């Protein structure tokens, strides 16, 4: 598991998102699909769009989780950009 994928897993797990491991596995495929996301605005945009879609699909039945995760989305981005 790459550091970027682990970051997503860890943050989601700490937020008590039950599907954290599944989301992280799907995210890993996306990071492989967009390997230059840190330097390419286009790849970053596409990665974020697809990653948010995965997260929202996984937790769409829990509005509390969506609200809480929305508060921490900037935290996820900051951690990934390190």
C-alpha positions as CSV (number, residue, x, y, z in Angstrom):
1,X,0.0,0.0,0.0
2,X,1.5,3.3,-1.1
3,X,1.8,6.2,1.4
4,X,-1.0,8.1,-0.5
5,X,-3.4,5.2,-0.3
6,X,-2.5,4.5,3.4
7,X,-3.2,8.2,4.1
8,X,-6.7,7.9,2.7
9,X,-7.3,4.6,4.5
10,X,-6.1,6.0,7.9
11,X,-8.1,9.2,7.7
12,X,-11.3,7.3,6.7
13,X,-10.7,4.7,9.4
14,X,-10.2,7.4,12.0
15,X,-13.5,8.9,10.8
16,X,-15.1,5.5,11.5
17,X,-15.9,5.0,7.8
18,X,-16.7,1.2,7.7
19,X,-15.7,0.9,4.1
20,X,-12.3,2.5,4.6
21,X,-10.3,-0.5,3.4
22,X,-12.5,-1.0,0.3
23,X,-12.2,2.7,-0.6
24,X,-8.4,2.5,-0.2
25,X,-8.2,-0.4,-2.5
26,X,-10.1,1.4,-5.2
27,X,-8.1,4.6,-4.6
28,X,-4.9,2.6,-5.2
29,X,-6.1,1.8,-8.7
30,X,-6.8,5.5,-9.3
31,X,-3.4,6.5,-8.1
32,X,-1.9,4.0,-10.6
33,X,-4.1,5.4,-13.3
34,X,-3.0,9.0,-12.6
35,X,0.7,8.7,-11.6
36,X,1.5,12.3,-12.2
37,X,-1.4,13.8,-10.2
38,X,0.9,15.8,-7.9
39,X,2.4,17.7,-10.9
40,X,-0.4,17.6,-13.4
41,X,-3.5,19.7,-12.8
42,X,-5.5,17.7,-15.2
43,X,-4.6,14.4,-13.5
44,X,-5.2,15.9,-10.1
45,X,-8.6,17.1,-11.2
46,X,-9.6,13.7,-12.6
47,X,-8.2,11.8,-9.7
48,X,-10.1,13.9,-7.2
49,X,-13.3,13.6,-9.2
50,X,-13.1,9.8,-9.3
51,X,-11.9,9.5,-5.7
52,X,-14.8,11.6,-4.3
53,X,-17.2,9.6,-6.4
54,X,-15.9,6.4,-4.8
55,X,-16.1,7.8,-1.3
56,X,-19.6,9.2,-1.8
57,X,-20.9,5.9,-3.3
58,X,-19.5,4.0,-0.4
59,X,-21.0,6.2,2.3
60,X,-24.1,7.6,0.6
61,X,-26.4,6.0,3.1
62,X,-25.0,7.8,6.1
63,X,-25.4,11.6,5.9
64,X,-23.5,12.0,9.2
65,X,-20.5,10.4,7.7
66,X,-20.7,12.5,4.6
67,X,-21.0,15.7,6.6
68,X,-18.1,14.7,8.9
69,X,-15.9,13.6,5.9
70,X,-16.7,16.9,4.1
71,X,-15.2,18.8,7.1
72,X,-12.0,16.8,6.7
73,X,-11.6,16.8,2.9
74,X,-9.0,19.6,3.1
75,X,-7.1,17.5,5.7
76,X,-7.0,14.6,3.3
77,X,-5.7,16.8,0.5
78,X,-3.0,18.4,2.7
79,X,-1.8,15.0,3.9
80,X,-1.5,13.7,0.3
81,X,0.4,16.7,-0.9
82,X,3.2,16.2,1.6
